[in-house]
């Protein structure tokens, strides 16, 4: 890891540049607490230059109209990403604390390999189509529907899956003809700035089409929500911050596309054995230290099998290997920062004060001297209205809640401001599907089946967000609809 260099410069108007005031901020490895390097600390002036560049590139070039050129550029970017795959893998491990194991999935490999999905849509999507003719005052009238890029996109991304989420926004935004300003989380800047270097040095993407401004100052990113030069702001992160983004965007009535928090529930129906479900339920919440918005962090167990379920899940969680994210056998690394570690531990204490019983974990692992680690934690006897059952913790903490019958389980699962994901376990698939249809959430897994893919629209109900990421639905978030009437 000592040889890791990353990219300290921002990308503005086609140039890799230092911050306008020359300032830098530290990039810290959450597993070792060591500084792995520094990054240009973008200023308001830097963001203003990026806004000007993106606006000019959209308004004064043919980027939005030249579909084949966009495909060509995205294919170049895909080749650049593949060539830098191992560098990007080490960056994600170092700055996000991601276990090596999951970088071969969604963190790195899956989305690099999925980039052709977006480059193909650049030319294959039906941007213009004819509607049926209508009669108007005795004359036949034709109608054309055009789908056109929104314009300048401001993309704000979080630290938990940084490379994936950067590509999940930049890919479709560019493929659909927009220009982009990407503001990454300050905890994981190199997953964005390295992308900027690849764009600048290995693609024909014109100056100003992509701008990347890393900064430790959150008010710099906030400019993307309020500035009138931005036509669409897309944000992934907490619901609290998402509300602020939406409020700021309302001042210019710009389109907002938000993927926010979750408090997803796993419902274990009474017709399935606890030993069958325990590994998936227990391991899921420990994956990447529980730092995933779609990870189910509540488990609803039937009263008749409650204690058995707790015992089996605790056994599964106790068997999870965690520690150094570079060790291939570790499923769980640290949380991203000391601030996040303290936040997770405070929620555990809050849960205990509200009556939860600690079955497993609950603190900082004694055997790890450095790093922002939290033990895999199972809280039992959690009331459905308790703070830990209602608020997103973003750590390896699972809340177990007993339920009386199927209707009670559905009621508890839906007792949330969120509606992002969830899971159902049953020996009867049709019964599980019947329950799934009653859960108010954007994605669900039945008996461990995987739904996540680049072509799957991902998003949530209620305060889990607005719009969908990925798939054709995600591509269309970056398009406007124009209708043209003309003589038939």
N, C-alpha and C positions, 0 to 999 in steps of 0.2 A: 504493500500500500504506500510505502514511502516514495515510490516513483510516480505516484499519481499527481498530475499537474492540473488537470481541468482547464477551464477557460475563464480568465478573470474579466475579459472585456465584454461590453454590451454591443449589440448590433443595432446601429441607427443609420438609416438611409444608405444601406449597403456597406457601411464601414464598421470595422471592429474597433471600438473606442473605449478609453477610460472615462470615468465620470468627469463632468465638466469642472468640478472643483478638486479633482484629483483624489478624492476620498475613497477608501476601501472598507469593506466589512469582513469579519471572519466567517469562514465556513467550518463548522465544528462537527466532528465525527461523534455521534451520540453513543457509540459503543465503547469509545476510548476516552471521550471528553477532550481529545486533542484537536488543535487547529490543523486542518488539512490544507488550508490555503486561504486566499482572500479573493474578493470579487469587487468589481467596480460598483460603488454605492451611488446608483443613479439618482439624479436630482430632478426637481421640478423643471428645470431648464432642459435637461436631457429628455424628459417625457414630452415636453412641448415640441422639441425638435422631431421626436418620433411621430407625434401626432401630425405635424406639418408634412413630414415625408410620406406617411401612409395616405393622407388625404390627397396629396399631389399624385401619388402613384395610382390611386384609384381613378381620380378625375381626369388625368392627363395622359394616361397610357391605355393600350388596348388589352391590358391584363384581364379585365372582366369579360371581354368578348372573344379572346383567343383561346378556345377550349383545347385545341391540340397542343399549343405551347404550354399551357398549364399542366397537361398530362406529362409532357416531356420533362418539365421541371420537377414534378413530383416523383417521376421515375428516377431522375438523378438523385433526388433527396433520399429515396429508398435505398439506392445503391450506396450512397454515402453512409447511411445509418447502418447498413449491413457491414460495411467495411470497418466501422467504428464500434461494432457491437460489444466487444470485450472492454473497450475503454468506457463505454456508457454503463456497462454492467458494474464495473468497479466504482464508478462515480455514484451510482444509485445505492450501492452497498455502503459506501463511505459516508455519504451525506444524509441519506434517509434511514440508515440502520437496517435496511432490508436484508433479510436472510438470503444467502446465495441461492437457496433452493427455489424461491419464488421469483427470482429474476428470470428464470427459464420459462416463466409463465407470463402473467400479465404485466409485471414490472418492466420487463425489457423485451424479451423475444416475441411474445405474442403480438405486440403492437407494431414492432418493426416489420414483422412478416405480414401484418395486415395492411400496410400502407398501400399496396396495389388496389385495394378496395376503393380507396379515395381517388387514386389516379385514374382508374377506369371510369368512375362516375363523372369525372371532369368532361369526358366526351360521350359517355353512354346515356347519361340522364336525359330525359325528354324535357328540354327547356322550353319548347314551344309546341302547342297542340291545338287542334281545331275542335270547337264545340259544335253541337248540332245547330243548324240554322233556326232562326225564329222569325215569326211574321210580325212586322211592324207597319201598321197603316197600309196593309195590302202589299207590302214589299218584303221579300225574303232578305234577311240580314244575317251575315256571318259573324262569328266571334272567334277570336284567337286568345288563348291563355298563354302568357309568357311568364317564365320563372327567371328572375334576374337577381344577381347578388345584392345583398343589403347595402354594402359599401365598405366602410372601415369598421373592423371588428376589434374591440378591446377584450382580451382574454386574460383572466386572472386565475391562477392555478394554485393548488395547495401542495403540501409537502409529503403527503402519505404515499402517493403513487405518481411521483413528479414527471418522469419521462413519458409514461403512458398518457397522463392527462394533458401534457403539453402537445403530444402528437394527436390526441383525440380531438383537440380544438383546432390546432393549426392545419391538420390534414384536410378536414372537410371545409374549413373556411377558405383555404386556398383553392381547393378543387372546384368549389362553387363560384369562384371569381372575385372573392373579397381580398382586401389587404388587411394586415393583422399587426396589432401591437400586443406582445405577450409580456405579462408581468408575473414572474414566478414568485413563489414564497421565498422569503429570505433564508429559510432553513435549508433549502435545496436549490441554490442558484445555478450550479454547474449543469444540472440536467437540462436547463434552458440555454445557458450561454454557450455550451458545447454544441447544442443544436444550431445556434446562431453562427458559430464558426463553420460548421458543415455547410450551411446555406450560403455563406459568403464565399467560401473557398471551393466548393465542389458542385455548385448548381448555377444555372443561368437565371435564377429568380431575380428579377430587376430590383434595383435599389429602391427602398421604401416599401416594397410589397410585404416584407416581413421585418419587423423591428422587435428587438428583445431588450427590455430594460429591467435589470435586476436592481433592487434597492432594499435597504433595511428600513426605509421610511414608508410606512403604510399609506401616508397621504399622497405619495407619488402614484401609487396604484389607484388610489381613489379618483384621480383625475380622469380615468377611463370611464367612470360611471357618470360624471357630470359634464364633461367637455362636449360641446355641440358638434365637434368634428367627428365624434364617434357615432356610428349609426346603430350598432348593436354591442351590448356588453354581455359576455358570457363568464360566469363565475362558478367555480366549484369550491365548496368549503362549508363552513358552519351556517346554520340557519340564521343565527344572530347577525353575522356579517352580511349574509344574503339579503336580509331585510334592509340593511343600510345601503347596499348596492342598488336595490330596487327603488328605494326612496330617492337616492341621488339621481338615478336614471330618469325618474319621473319629471325632473325639472326641464328636460328636453324631450320628454315623451319618446325616448329611444327604446327599441326592442330589448328586452331582458330575457336571458336564457340562463336559468339557475339550477345547478345540481347541488342539493344541500344535504342536511343531516338525516340521520335515521336512528330508530330505536327498534330494530326489526325483531320479530318474535319467531321462535321455533315452536310449533305446536306438536306435541307428541300425543297421538291418540291412544286410547286405552287398549287397542287390539294388537299392539306391536310390543315385542320384548325390549326391555330397557338395554340389554347387552347389545342389541342390534343398532341402536341409535347413539349410544354413548360416545363412541369414537368420533363420529362426525360432529356431534354437538359440542364436545369438549375441545376438539382440535380446532374447529372453526374460529372460535373466539380468541385463540392464541395465535392464529396466523398473522404475521407481521405485527405482533403485540396488540392485536385487536384494533389496529388503526386503519379501518376500512368502513366507510359509511354504510355499506350494504351487509356487513357482517351481522348475523343475528346475535344480539346480546341479551335477549330475554329467552328463557326456555320455560314453556308452560307444560307442566306434568300433571297427569291425572292423580287425584287424591289417593286412589287405590294403589298406585305404584310410585308414590312420591318419594319415599325414603329409599326404595330400591334404585330409582332413577338418579337420585343425588349421589348414592354410593358409586354407581357405575360411571357417572359423568366425572366425579372427582378422581376416580382411578385413571380415566382417560386423560384428564388434564395433568395429573401428576406425572404421567408418562411422557409428556411433551418435552423434547430436548430444546433447551434455549441457552443463549449466551452469545459468543462471538459469531456475528452474522456471516463471516467468511468460512466457518466450519460447515461443510456440506450437509451434515446431519441435523443441524439446528433449524427448526421451523420458526422459531421466535427469536427476535433480536430485541433491542431496546426500544423504548418510545423515543420520540425525535429530539427531545430537549429536557433540560432540568425543569423548566416551567411546566411541560406536559407531564413529567413524572410527578411533580407536586400536585398537579390538578387531579390526576388519577387517584393518587393516595388520599386526597381530600374527599373524593367521592366515596371511597371505601369507608372512611371514617364517618361520613354522613350517613351511609347506609346502615352502619352499626348503630348509630344513635337513633335511627328511625326503626330499629327492631330487627334488622337483618342478622342472620347467623353466618359467621365465616366458617365454611366447611373446608376450604383449602386456600392457602396463600394469604393475601391481605397486606403484604409489605414489600420491602426491598430485599432481594435475594442476598443471603449472608455470604454465599460463596463467590460472589462477583464483586471485586473490590472497586472497579471503575465501570462507568457507563450508566445510562439513565434507564435502568431495568426496573420492572415491576413483576412480582411473582404472578403466575397464573392464579386467578382468584375466582372462587365460586362462592356466591352469596345465596343463602337459602332463606326461605320464609319471607321473601320480599313482598310487601303489599303492592298491588297493582298501581296505586297512586303515589308510591314512595318516590323520592327524588331520583334514586338510582334506577327506577323502572321507567321514569319519564324523560330524563335528560341524557343526552349523548355523552358518554364518558370518554370514548376513544382510547381505550386501553384493554388489557386482557382480563376483563371482568365480566362474568356471566351471572345474571340474576335469575334465580329459580323461583317460579311462582306456581303454587298448586291451583287446580281448577276442579269444579264439581262435575260438569258434563260438557258436551260438545258446544252447546250454545254459550256456556260460561267462558270457554276457551276463546271462542270467536269474539265475544265482548271484550275480554281482556286484551287480546291481540290488537283490536281496533281502538283501544283506549290510549290514544297517543296523538300528539300534534303531527307526528310523522307518518309516512306511508311509503317507505322506499323499497323494502325487500322483506323476505321471510322464508320460512320452510314449514312443510307439513310432513309428518311421518305416520304411516299407517300400513298395515298388512293388506289393506284393500285400496287399490289405486283410485277406484271410482269414488269411494268415500272421501279420500284425501282431496280429490278434485272438487267434490261438492263443498268441502270446507274452504278450499282455495278461492272458489268463486265468491265467497262471502268476506274475504279479507281485503280491506281497502289499502292496497299497496301496489307499487309499480312492477315488481318482479317477485316471483315465488319459485321455490324448488320443491318438488315432490319426491320424497324418498331419495334425496341426495342428487337428483338429476341436475345437470349444469345448464344454466340459461345464458351465461355470459359469452358474447362473441361480438366481433366488430359489426356484424349485420343485425344485432339485437338492439332495438331501441331501449335505452336505459334511462330511467328517471322515476320520479315518485309522485304520489298523491299529496294533497294538503301541503304542509310546510316542509316537505322534502324537496320541493323545487317547482320550477316552471319549465316545461319543454322536455325534450328527450335528446340524449347523446347517443351517437352510433346509429348504424342502420340508415335507411333512406329517410326515416323520420328525422334523424339527427342532421343529415345533410340538408334537409329542407328548412331547418331552423335558420340557416344562413342565406335563405332566399326570400325575396319579395314576390308577390303575385300581381301581375298586370293583366288586365283584360282589354282587348282592343276590338271594337266593333267595326265592321267593314262590309261593303256591299257583297252580297252572295254571288 
